[in-house]
Amino acid sequence: MSIRMAETSIFQFFNSLILNNMLLLGYDIGTSSVKAALVDAQTGQTVASAQYPDAEASIIAKQPGWAEQEPEMWWDELKQATARVAQKAGGSLADVKAIGISYQMHGLVCVDKAGKPLRPSIIWCDGRAVPYGNKAFEGIGGEKCLQHLLNSPGNFTAAKLAWVKENEPELFAKIDKIMLPGDYIAMRLSGGDKKTTVSGLSEGMFWDFKNNEVSKDVMNFFGFSEDIIAEIVPTFSVQSTVCQAIADELGIPAGTPISYRGGDQPNNALSLNVMKPGEIAATGGTSGVVYGVLGEVNYDKLSRVNTFAHVNHGEGGATRLGVLLCINGTGILNAWMRRNVAPEGMSYPEMNDLAETVPVGADGLTVIPFGNGAERVLQNENVGASIHGINFNIHKKAHLVRAAHEGIAFSFAYGMEIMKQMGMEINTIKAGHANMFLNPLFCRTLAAVTGATIELYETDGSVGAAYGAGIGAGIYKDSDDAFKTLKHKATIKPEADTAPYKAAYKLWVERLGK
């Protein structure tokens, strides 16, 4: 054995000893529940996972279009989820070595000097701040906003804070720091450390990408003092540690590093190890999300996508932006087809088999899937869902189902064209093995039209946050090291003959009329 091989073997041996009994704890602070996952740092296996509550958490809606949640509710849910995951893991969290946090994006948490929330959080789906964001877009200048913020201030966190300033001035005067949901949870775990990240500030429209600083344009336009911004820490770093009081309450060792935090969509990308330019993370639930990594500062002039700092933005001086595309009418169309078109009692896998009985393009039948409200990818138009080219002598239920599945895939591809126009080369699409990505026809269609390879994995947000904690605490040297044990389920490459798929997609675009 060579000296180099012997040194490598010794390193691997001692590294395995160090990692033995080393657990990583990930939290996902969602709108409906808090999820917790314990991951074995060495094997990558999920030791235990749990969520609380079992039913969806409540949302406060005092007026139409409003949506608020109490930050203290998230904390109570976290305590319950922690107790459940500890019980599943054998009753002890003594081996937890690092904590990571994923959270619902864009929420506004206002705290006083003692760290106490001054009001319920105005969460991501609250629409009251739209006029404030639009006014800032006009006042600062549309082109300047897109060049510096990469988005319109729109309905993001900064605009929500502007609403508080105008409508609740006495409360606004008491604010010490503003925080995102994940920042608040990290503060509670640490016993009071008020911190945030560039990635988090960018999702709130507080970050100037051109000047690489908190946006003076936004702060000055709204009349905010920069003192209201919490201390900025790297996304992957020992940001703070668990204090003794919380350690006693949760059973997590005091001094455990809190070493990662990220918004839910950037974190979903991390969960799939989507960190490099040209990689795409996608989800296909009720709505569809495509999140791609861009390696240069750029934006869509029509503002059809949102662009934020990815979790690894700035590492080694590299630009890493997350381009976020949301498509409302995806899995919800498939559910509608099952309820109203498929034979009664037919399962989703059986629907997939039914769709396979007709050829690519469904014999000229096309389904436009945008029946779940206005689509930003279509510049906020509400075009609705529609069926085109139906022939009463040819088309049957199987054609409708296939055309729906193809239409959903085509909507993803249509959105990805915007990303390509921004300079993104789409080579790989990574997704969790769930929802629409359980459908082989959907996957084949998407691969054929985009030319990208689709890789499916078994993962979720809380597990991804646990891996992020391991990276931030230095347990892993980088994301490739962390995700070397990520469980791969399947790979779908474009078929040799993609012409039929591309012809069907071309017809779909023509019938969309955009």
FITI-372571 format. One record per residue (C-alpha): residue in one letter; x negated, y, z. Coordinates in steps of 0.2 Angstrom, whole numbers, plus 5000, padded with zeros to 4 digits. Each point is the difference from the previous one (the first is absolute). Example, Ala and Ser with C-alpha at 12.3 -4.5 7.8 and 13.67 -1.06 7.14 Angstrom:
2
PT  a  4938  4978  5039
PT  s  4994  5017  4997
***
This chain:
514
PT  m  5000  5000  5000
PT  s  4993  5017  4995
PT  i  4998  5014  5014
PT  r  5013  5010  4991
PT  m  5013  4986  5001
PT  a  4995  4996  5018
PT  e  5003  5019  5005
PT  t  5017  4999  4991
PT  s  5005  4984  5009
PT  i  4995  5008  5017
PT  f  5010  5016  4996
PT  q  5015  4990  4995
PT  f  4999  4989  5016
PT  f  4999  5015  5012
PT  n  5013  5010  4990
PT  s  5012  4985  5003
PT  l  4996  5001  5018
PT  i  5004  5018  5001
PT  l  5016  4999  4991
PT  n  5006  4985  5010
PT  n  5016  5004  5010
PT  m  5000  5017  4992
PT  l  5017  5006  4996
PT  l  5006  5016  4991
PT  l  5017  5008  5004
PT  g  5010  5008  4986
PT  y  5015  5011  5002
PT  d  5013  5005  4986
PT  i  5011  5014  5006
PT  g  5014  4999  4988
PT  t  5017  5009  4999
PT  s  5010  4984  5005
PT  s  4988  4992  5012
PT  v  4982  4999  5007
PT  k  4990  4984  4994
PT  a  4985  4994  5009
PT  a  4987  4987  4994
PT  l  4985  4991  5008
PT  v  4987  4995  4987
PT  d  4985  4989  5004
PT  a  4985  5010  4994
PT  q  4990  4985  4994
PT  t  5013  4990  4991
PT  g  5011  5013  4995
PT  q  5015  4990  5006
PT  t  5015  5009  5007
PT  v  5001  4993  5018
PT  a  5017  5007  5004
PT  s  5012  5013  4994
PT  a  5015  5008  5006
PT  q  5012  5015  4998
PT  y  5012  5010  5010
PT  p  5015  5003  4999
PT  d  5007  4985  4991
PT  a  5014  5012  4993
PT  e  4996  5016  4991
PT  a  4995  5014  5012
PT  s  5011  5015  5001
PT  i  4998  5016  4990
PT  i  5007  5017  5006
PT  a  5010  5009  4987
PT  k  5008  5016  5007
PT  q  5004  5007  4983
PT  p  5001  4992  4983
PT  g  4983  4998  4992
PT  w  4991  5000  5017
PT  a  4990  4986  5008
PT  e  4992  5000  5016
PT  q  4992  4987  5012
PT  e  4994  5002  5018
PT  p  4981  4997  5001
PT  e  5003  4992  5018
PT  m  5011  4987  4991
PT  w  4985  4995  4989
PT  w  4990  4999  5016
PT  d  5013  4989  5009
PT  e  5001  4989  4984
PT  l  4981  4998  5000
PT  k  5000  4994  5018
PT  q  5013  4987  4996
PT  a  4991  4994  4984
PT  t  4984  4999  5010
PT  a  5008  4989  5013
PT  r  5008  4989  4987
PT  v  4983  4998  4991
PT  a  4991  4997  5016
PT  q  5012  4986  5005
PT  k  4999  4992  4983
PT  a  4981  5000  5002
PT  g  5000  4991  5016
PT  g  5003  5015  5012
PT  s  4984  5009  4999
PT  l  4993  5014  4990
PT  a  4983  5000  5009
PT  d  4990  4996  4984
PT  v  5007  5015  4990
PT  k  4984  5010  4994
PT  a  5008  5013  4989
PT  i  5017  5008  4996
PT  g  5007  5007  4983
PT  i  5015  5009  4996
PT  s  5011  5002  4985
PT  y  5015  5012  5000
PT  q  5015  5007  4991
PT  m  4993  5014  4990
PT  h  5004  5019  5000
PT  g  5009  5001  5017
PT  l  4997  5015  5011
PT  v  4997  4998  5018
PT  c  4998  5016  5010
PT  v  4991  4999  5017
PT  d  4996  5012  5014
PT  k  4983  5001  5010
PT  a  5005  4985  5010
PT  g  5003  4990  4985
PT  k  5019  4999  5003
PT  p  5011  5001  4984
PT  l  5010  5016  4999
PT  r  5014  4993  4989
PT  p  5004  4984  4990
PT  s  4989  4997  4986
PT  i  5006  5006  4983
PT  i  4997  4984  4990
PT  w  4995  4996  4982
PT  c  5018  4999  4993
PT  d  5006  5016  5007
PT  g  5005  5013  4986
PT  r  5002  5016  5010
PT  a  4983  5007  4995
PT  v  5002  5000  4981
PT  p  5003  5018  4998
PT  y  4985  5005  5011
PT  g  4989  4989  4990
PT  n  5007  5007  4983
PT  k  4998  5017  5007
PT  a  4981  4997  5004
PT  f  4998  4992  4983
PT  e  5006  5016  4992
PT  g  4991  5012  5012
PT  i  4983  4991  4999
PT  g  5002  4997  4982
PT  g  5004  4983  4992
PT  e  4984  4998  4991
PT  k  4990  5004  5015
PT  c  5010  4988  5011
PT  l  4997  4986  4987
PT  q  4981  5004  4999
PT  h  4997  5001  5019
PT  l  5013  4990  5008
PT  l  5003  4988  4985
PT  n  5019  5001  5004
PT  s  5014  5013  5003
PT  p  5002  5003  5018
PT  g  5018  4993  4997
PT  n  5008  4991  5015
PT  f  4983  4995  5009
PT  t  4995  5003  5017
PT  a  4994  5018  4998
PT  a  5017  5006  4993
PT  k  5008  4991  5015
PT  l  4990  5010  5012
PT  a  5005  5016  4991
PT  w  5018  4995  5003
PT  v  4996  4998  5019
PT  k  4991  5017  5000
PT  e  5015  5009  4993
PT  n  5014  4991  5008
PT  e  4993  4996  5017
PT  p  4987  5014  5004
PT  e  5000  4998  5019
PT  l  4996  4981  4998
PT  f  4987  5004  4986
PT  a  4991  5012  5012
PT  k  4997  4986  5012
PT  i  4992  4988  4987
PT  d  4982  4996  5005
PT  k  4997  4988  4985
PT  i  5010  4992  4986
PT  m  4997  4981  4997
PT  l  5006  4987  4988
PT  p  5008  4984  5008
PT  g  4984  4990  5000
PT  d  4991  5015  5008
PT  y  5013  5000  5014
PT  i  4998  4981  5003
PT  a  4981  5002  5001
PT  m  5002  5014  5012
PT  r  5011  4990  5012
PT  l  4988  4985  4999
PT  s  4985  5011  5004
PT  g  5009  5010  5014
PT  g  5000  5017  4991
PT  d  4987  5001  4986
PT  k  5008  5010  4986
PT  k  4992  4996  4984
PT  t  5004  4998  4981
PT  t  4992  4995  4984
PT  v  4998  5008  4983
PT  s  5011  4987  4992
PT  g  5013  5004  5012
PT  l  4999  5019  4997
PT  s  5001  4997  4982
PT  e  5016  4991  5001
PT  g  5007  5015  5010
PT  m  4994  5013  4986
PT  f  4987  5007  5012
PT  w  4984  4995  4991
PT  d  4992  5010  4986
PT  f  4991  4988  4989
PT  k  4991  5013  4990
PT  n  4992  5009  5015
PT  n  4999  4984  5011
PT  e  5008  5008  5015
PT  v  5017  5003  5008
PT  s  5010  5010  4988
PT  k  4999  5019  5004
PT  d  5013  5003  4986
PT  v  5013  4989  5009
PT  m  4995  5006  5017
PT  n  5001  5019  4996
PT  f  5016  4998  4989
PT  f  5009  4992  5014
PT  g  4992  5010  5014
PT  f  4992  4985  5009
PT  s  4984  5002  5011
PT  e  4987  4987  4996
PT  d  4999  4997  5019
PT  i  5016  4990  4997
PT  i  4991  4986  4991
PT  a  4993  4986  5010
PT  e  4981  4995  5000
PT  i  4996  4992  4983
PT  v  4991  4983  5002
PT  p  4995  4987  4986
PT  t  5013  4987  4996
PT  f  4989  4986  5004
PT  s  4991  5004  5016
PT  v  5001  4999  5019
PT  q  5013  5014  5001
PT  s  5004  4997  5018
PT  t  5002  4986  5013
PT  v  5014  4993  5010
PT  c  5000  5008  5017
PT  q  5002  4990  5016
PT  a  5018  5005  5004
PT  i  5006  4993  4983
PT  a  4988  4985  5001
PT  d  5009  4995  5016
PT  e  5017  5003  4993
PT  l  4997  4990  4983
PT  g  4987  4988  5006
PT  i  4987  5006  4987
PT  p  4983  5002  5007
PT  a  4995  5018  5005
PT  g  4988  5008  4988
PT  t  5006  4990  4985
PT  p  4996  5011  4984
PT  i  5015  5007  4990
PT  s  4990  5000  4984
PT  y  5012  5002  4986
PT  r  5016  5009  4995
PT  g  5009  5001  4983
PT  g  5017  5004  4993
PT  d  5010  4985  4994
PT  q  4997  5001  4982
PT  p  4981  5003  5001
PT  n  5000  4987  5013
PT  n  5009  4988  4989
PT  a  4986  5003  4987
PT  l  4987  4996  5013
PT  s  5010  4984  5005
PT  l  4996  4994  4982
PT  n  4982  5007  5000
PT  v  5005  5013  4986
PT  m  4986  5012  5003
PT  k  4992  5003  4983
PT  p  5005  5010  4985
PT  g  5011  4991  4988
PT  e  5007  4988  5013
PT  i  5019  5001  5004
PT  a  5011  4995  5015
PT  a  5018  4996  4996
PT  t  5015  4996  5009
PT  g  5017  4995  4993
PT  g  5013  5000  5014
PT  t  5017  5010  4999
PT  s  4989  5013  4992
PT  g  4983  4998  4991
PT  v  4984  5009  5005
PT  v  4984  5000  4989
PT  y  4985  5007  5009
PT  g  4984  5002  4990
PT  v  4983  5006  5004
PT  l  4993  5014  4990
PT  g  4981  5004  5001
PT  e  5001  5019  4995
PT  v  5011  5015  5006
PT  n  5014  5001  4988
PT  y  5019  5002  5000
PT  d  5015  4998  4989
PT  k  5005  5017  4993
PT  l  5019  4995  5001
PT  s  4998  4994  5018
PT  r  5008  4983  4996
PT  v  4989  4992  5013
PT  n  4992  5004  5017
PT  t  4981  5001  5003
PT  f  4992  4998  5017
PT  a  4983  4996  5007
PT  h  4998  4981  5001
PT  v  4994  4992  5016
PT  n  4982  5000  4993
PT  h  5000  5017  4992
PT  g  4984  5009  5004
PT  e  4990  4985  5005
PT  g  4982  5002  4993
PT  g  5006  5016  4991
PT  a  5012  4990  4989
PT  t  5017  5006  4994
PT  r  5013  4987  5003
PT  l  5018  5006  4998
PT  g  5016  4991  5002
PT  v  5012  5003  4986
PT  l  5018  4995  5006
PT  l  5014  4996  4988
PT  c  5017  4996  5007
PT  i  5014  4991  4990
PT  n  5017  5000  5008
PT  g  5008  4988  4989
PT  t  4991  4983  5001
PT  g  5004  4986  5012
PT  i  5017  5008  5003
PT  l  5005  4996  4982
PT  n  4995  4982  5002
PT  a  5011  4999  5016
PT  w  5014  5008  4990
PT  m  4998  4987  4986
PT  r  5001  4986  5013
PT  r  5016  5007  5008
PT  n  5009  5005  4984
PT  v  4993  4990  4985
PT  a  4992  4984  5005
PT  p  5011  4985  5004
PT  e  5007  5001  5018
PT  g  4988  4992  5012
PT  m  4984  5001  4989
PT  s  4984  5003  5009
PT  y  4986  5012  4994
PT  p  4989  4985  4994
PT  e  5015  4993  4990
PT  m  5003  5017  4992
PT  n  4981  5000  4995
PT  d  5003  4983  4992
PT  l  5016  5006  4991
PT  a  4990  5014  4993
PT  e  4987  4989  4993
PT  t  5013  4991  4989
PT  v  5000  5015  4988
PT  p  4985  5007  4990
PT  v  4989  5015  5003
PT  g  5010  5016  4997
PT  a  5017  4991  5004
PT  d  5005  5000  4982
PT  g  5000  5019  4998
PT  l  5009  5003  5017
PT  t  4993  5014  5010
PT  v  5004  5006  5018
PT  i  4995  5017  5007
PT  p  4998  4998  5019
PT  f  5001  5017  5006
PT  g  5016  4999  5010
PT  n  4994  5004  5017
PT  g  5000  5019  4999
PT  a  4989  5013  4992
PT  e  4983  4994  4995
PT  r  4984  5011  5002
PT  v  4992  4990  4986
PT  l  5013  5007  4989
PT  q  4997  5018  5007
PT  n  5014  4998  5013
PT  e  5014  4995  4987
PT  n  5013  4989  5005
PT  v  5003  4990  4984
PT  g  5009  4985  5008
PT  a  4999  4982  4995
PT  s  5006  4994  4983
PT  i  5001  4985  4989
PT  h  4995  5002  4981
PT  g  5002  4989  4985
PT  i  5013  4988  5007
PT  n  5007  4988  4987
PT  f  5015  4991  5006
PT  n  4997  4985  4988
PT  i  4982  4997  5007
PT  h  4997  5007  5017
PT  k  5004  4990  5016
PT  k  4996  5002  5018
PT  a  4983  4993  4998
PT  h  4996  5014  4988
PT  l  5006  5013  5012
PT  v  4990  4993  5014
PT  r  4984  4999  4989
PT  a  5003  5018  4993
PT  a  5001  5006  5018
PT  h  4984  4992  5005
PT  e  4991  5007  4985
PT  g  5008  5017  5003
PT  i  4993  5000  5017
PT  a  4982  4995  4994
PT  f  5002  5013  4986
PT  s  5004  5014  5013
PT  f  4984  4996  5009
PT  a  4990  5000  4984
PT  y  5008  5017  4995
PT  g  4994  5007  5016
PT  m  4983  4994  4998
PT  e  4998  5009  4984
PT  i  5000  5016  5010
PT  m  4986  4993  5010
PT  k  4990  4996  4984
PT  q  5003  5018  4994
PT  m  4992  5006  5016
PT  g  4984  4990  4995
PT  m  5003  4984  5010
PT  e  4995  4984  4991
PT  i  5012  4986  5007
PT  n  4991  4984  5000
PT  t  5007  4991  5015
PT  i  5017  5000  5009
PT  k  5000  4993  5017
PT  a  5016  4996  5009
PT  g  5007  4990  5015
PT  h  5008  4984  4995
PT  a  5017  5006  5004
PT  n  5016  5007  4992
PT  m  4999  5003  4981
PT  f  4982  4993  5000
PT  l  5008  4983  5004
PT  n  5007  5001  4983
PT  p  4988  4992  4987
PT  l  5010  5008  4985
PT  f  4998  5017  5008
PT  c  4981  4998  5003
PT  r  4997  4993  4982
PT  t  5009  5015  4993
PT  l  4991  5013  5010
PT  a  4983  4992  4996
PT  a  5004  4999  4982
PT  v  5006  5018  4998
PT  t  4987  5008  5011
PT  g  4985  4989  4995
PT  a  4996  4998  5018
PT  t  4996  4984  5010
PT  i  5012  4998  5015
PT  e  4994  4993  5016
PT  l  5012  4994  5013
PT  y  4995  4999  5019
PT  e  5007  4996  5017
PT  t  4999  5015  5010
PT  d  5010  5014  5008
PT  g  4998  5018  5008
PT  s  4996  4995  5018
PT  v  4987  4987  4994
PT  g  4992  5013  4989
PT  a  4999  5012  5014
PT  a  4991  4987  5011
PT  y  4987  4997  4986
PT  g  4998  5019  4999
PT  a  4997  5000  5018
PT  g  4986  4988  4997
PT  i  4992  5010  4987
PT  g  5001  5016  5011
PT  a  4992  4992  5015
PT  g  4986  4993  4989
PT  i  5005  4982  5002
PT  y  5000  4999  4981
PT  k  4988  5009  4990
PT  d  5013  5005  4987
PT  s  5017  4996  4993
PT  d  4993  4986  4989
PT  d  4992  4992  5015
PT  a  5017  5002  5010
PT  f  5011  4993  4986
PT  k  4989  4985  4995
PT  t  5012  4989  5009
PT  l  5016  5008  4992
PT  k  5011  4986  4995
PT  h  5002  4999  4981
PT  k  5017  4993  4994
PT  a  4999  5002  4981
PT  t  4992  5009  4985
PT  i  5010  5005  4985
PT  k  4991  5005  4984
PT  p  5007  5007  4984
PT  e  5006  4987  4988
PT  a  4990  4997  4984
PT  d  5015  5007  4990
PT  t  5006  5016  5008
PT  a  5009  5006  4984
PT  p  5018  4995  5005
PT  y  4998  5008  5017
PT  k  4993  5016  4993
PT  a  5014  5001  4986
PT  a  5013  4998  5014
PT  y  4992  5013  5010
PT  k  5000  5012  4985
PT  l  5018  4997  4997
PT  w  5003  5003  5019
PT  v  4991  5017  4999
PT  e  5010  5005  4985
PT  r  5016  4996  5008
PT  l  4995  5010  5016
PT  g  4998  5015  4988
PT  k  4986  5008  5010
***
